[in-house]
């Protein structure tokens, strides 16, 4: 580590010039605070050790400059007994530690060893956070449809504010992704984003998870524990599926939002936290409030600003880009110019209703990649439920009637069966039929037809060319 040492006693200066390098540190030794400030202008240090009482520029002034220019640098104070109270105050304000004179070399070495371990842990934590961010992905929303562009604009406007946000949308539309985008674009981006699904917590533990508890507050509370509000202090708390929050806890959440104060289970004293709350739901909270299942005042508090996420079926233009994103996320080595899915695959995906929205699409792509050795993805890589029947259903064509339960006592003759059950159309025939019916609906407008089918205009022209050649 690189150490800056400042003390006005000549004997200590000489000792540190010899011993710090011997202990394995790169040391700069200064005779006063003014020289230390000059050294800080030239070099960044891992730790600064300064005498509290130096003529001219004192130790606290040096430390204040360290806080301005290099917040990650640790500061240690050396002080006499007469200024011990000042040293303790400095430690409370963020100084790493203090040593009282006369201090032994072993004491300095022990403090520096603790500084080294702390810096190692900090570096590991940052590396872990970086890996987690890469695994989770950023708050970037993929797609260029009009509905998603509207969401982006709302996120940009609300991120800079401190308003509570309610994100509405069907399951799987990406509500947590929007919450992450709000957090990353806000002034709180360098502080924690803590996400919790209110429906996934056991009802008897929700209060403890959100607000924390003290040791012995209930059976199994073997230690003091901070709640998620405290963990998110200074940052953002994302409460997913807020409609699942038990009604007895809704007043406590309302109080936390209104006052910024929380109280751990089993404690009488309140704690102040600075948390921005973003909520999400796929349910109608208004209907729940009318039925007495959700508090009106809590609804008004969390719904300061509302963002409505469109379902995937209303933004089919985004499907090709989403498929490309999921494939390249799973296979980062994929060349930038490589096609990741065939036109047939994209046609099938565009025709599907997507009840599970983007989450369902991500699962479909993952399924396809398991079966696919070499890109692009082909139709036989897709789950069976997304075959020709999916296109037929999306186009509104009659579906084969299911066989009666238990079968029939008398099978129809083969000739009659053939008349009743026409030959299934091939995927190519289904494709062409969908295109021709789309052109008919749109009075020959190819651009509108391509948009409706979820394919590019170029793909539509290619399909029509193939149809012409087959005649």
Secondary structure, 3 states (H helix, E strand, C coil): CEEEEECCCHHHHHHHHHHHHHCCCEEEEECCHHHHHHHHHHCCCCEEEEECCCCCCCHHHHHHHHHHHCCCCEEEEEECHHHHHHHHHHHHCCCCEEEECCCCHHHHHHHHHHHHHHHHHHHHHHHHHHHHHHHHCCCCCCCCCHHHHHHHHHHHHHHCCCCCEEEECCCCCCHHHHHHHHHHCCCCCCCCEEEEEHHHCCHHHHHHHHHEECCCCCCCCCCCEECHHHHCCCCEEEEECHHHCCHHHHHHHHHHHHHCEECCECCCCCEECCCEEEEEECCCHHHHHHCCCCCHHHHHHHCCEEEECCCHHHCHHHHHHHHHHHHHHHCCCCCCCCCCECHHHHHHHHHCCCCCHHHHHHHHHHHHHHHCCCCCECHHHCCHHHCHHHHHHHHCCCCCCCCCCCCCCCCCCHHHHHHHCCCCCCHHHHHHHHHHHHHHHCCCCHHHHHHHHCCCHHHHHHHHHHHHHHC
